[in-house]
């Protein structure tokens, strides 16, 4: 696969990711949801940190996370360019392109959203607001895909979690997260084709 095609894949994923995030942010209230099916909802949340809302502690935790993501993106971009140059497997190139697109998509939120949107709490957010909710590098990532496939109480005989209320699958994510997950999935599932000699 050529670098041009890989770059096009990155661009398409980025456009879809950002379009949906901006649509959700300007049309949904924070924590509002829209049921598509019983097991699938569009549910608007904002993520301050990493996966599952994990936040790095301290005043500079968010800044450190964003800077780390930016450095990682440069590394992934170099890996993509090097893989194309070495005529690596298309599986590898597609996987890297998806991971790169997802990483850049979430970085855009972290770097810019705090200064281009106002707060989503109790109101619809406004794009290019004169009263932004945050500052550079301190934006919140927009998530919306929610698949509560099963909810209920776990059997009492289960160790640790027995008798507790449980939701499978309780993560809420976005297109960028899907791209990263699919890219990593390709690396794992098609390992022999990805890293063929």
N, C-alpha and C positions, 0 to 999 in steps of 0.2 A: 504494500500500500504506500502511496506517495505521501509526502508531508502535506501537500495541498489537500488531499482527501481527508487526512487525519485532522487537519486544522478546520476543515469544513464541518466535520463531526463535532469537534469541540464547540464551534460557533453555534451550530444548531441546538445543541444541548443547553448552552448558555442563554440563548435567546428564549427558548421555551421556559427554562428555569426562572429567568428574571421577569418575563411577561406574566407568568402565573403568580409569582410572589407579589409583584406590584398590583395585579388584579385583586388578589386576596386581601392585601393590606389596605387597599382603598375601597373595598366593597364589603368587608367583614369587620365586625367588632372583635376585639381580642376575646378569645375563648368561645366565640360563636361557632356553631357547626351547622352543616347542611347534610342530612342523611341521603346518601346515594342508594345504598342498600342497607339491610340490617347489619351487615358485617363490614361496611365501608362508609366512612364519613369524610367530608371535607371539614376539618376542625382547625381553626386559626389559632396558633400559639406563636410566641416569640421565644427563641432559645438564646439565652445569654452566653452559653459556653459551648461545650463539645457535645458529643452524642449523649442522648438521654438527659440533656440539661446539666451535665456535670460542669461545674464552674471552678476555675482556678482561683484560689483564695487570694486576698490582698488587694490593695489599691491598683496594682499593675498586672493583675492576673489576666484580665481580658486583653490588655495590650500585648502581653507576652504571647498569649495564644494566637492573636492575629499576626504578629510578627513571625512567629514560628510557621504559621500556615503560608505566609508569603514566601519565606525561604524554601519551604517544602515544594511550593509550586514551581519555583525556578529549577529545583532539582528534578522534578517530574518532567518539566518542559525539556530539560537537557536530555533526560532518559528517552523521551519520545523522539527527539531529533536524532540522537545517536542510534536508536533502534531502526529508524527509517533508513539512515545512512548505511547501516550494516545489513540492510535487507532482511530484517528479522521477520518472524512469522506475523501474518495479518492478525492472528489472535492476540499476540502481544501488543501490536500497535493499536488495535481497537481498545484493548483493556487500558493501556496507558492513556489514550485520548479521553476515554470516559472518566478515569480517575482525575485527570487534569481538569476537565470541564467541571466536574463536581466540586473540586477544591476551589477553583476560581469563582464558581457561582456562590459558594458560601463566604468567600473572602469579600466579594462585592458587598454583601449584606453587612459584614463586620466593619468594613472600612467606611462605606458611604451612607448606609441607611440612617445612622444616628444624626447626620447633618442634612439629609434631604427630606425626611419625614417628620411629622409631628407625632405625638403620642397616640397609640391606638386604644388606650383604656377609656371606656365610656364614650368613644366617638370614632367615626371613620377617619383613618389617617389621611393626611393631605400630602401629595407629592410636591416637592420643592416648597415646603412650608417656611414661613419666616420665623416660626417658633419650633425649631427642631428639638427632638427629645433627647439627643445625646451629643456626642462630639466625634471627631475623626477617630477611627480605629476602635470605637466603642458601640457600634451598631449591634442590633440583635438580629439573629438569623430567623427568617420566616419559615415556619413549617406548617403543613396542612393535610397530609395524607394520614388517615387514621383507620386502622383495620381491627376493630374490637371483635375478632372472630368468635371468641367465647368469653362469657363472663359468668362467674358463679363462685360458690364456696368449694374449696378443695376438700377431699375426704379427710376426716379426722386422723386416719391412720398414717397419713404422710408425715414424715419427720420434718420439723422446722415450720413448714407452711401449712400443715394440716389444720383445717377448720377456718382458714383465712380466706377473705374475698380475693379473687384473682381475675385478671383480665389477660387473655391471650389474643392478641398481640397488642401491647399497650404503647409501643413507640409511635411517635408522630414525626413525620419526615417530609422531605421535599424532593423535587426532581434531581437536584444536585446530589443528595444522599443516595438516591436510586442509582445514579450514574456511577458513583464511587463503589457502591455495593455490587453492581453488575460487573464493573471492571475487575474488582478483587475476585468475584465469583469466577470470571473467565480465567484468571491466573491460577485459581485453585482447581477448578473442574477440568480445564483443558491443559493442565500442567505440561504434559508430554508434547503437545502441539505448540504450546506457547514457547517453551524453551528447547525446541528441537535443535539438533546440531546441524 
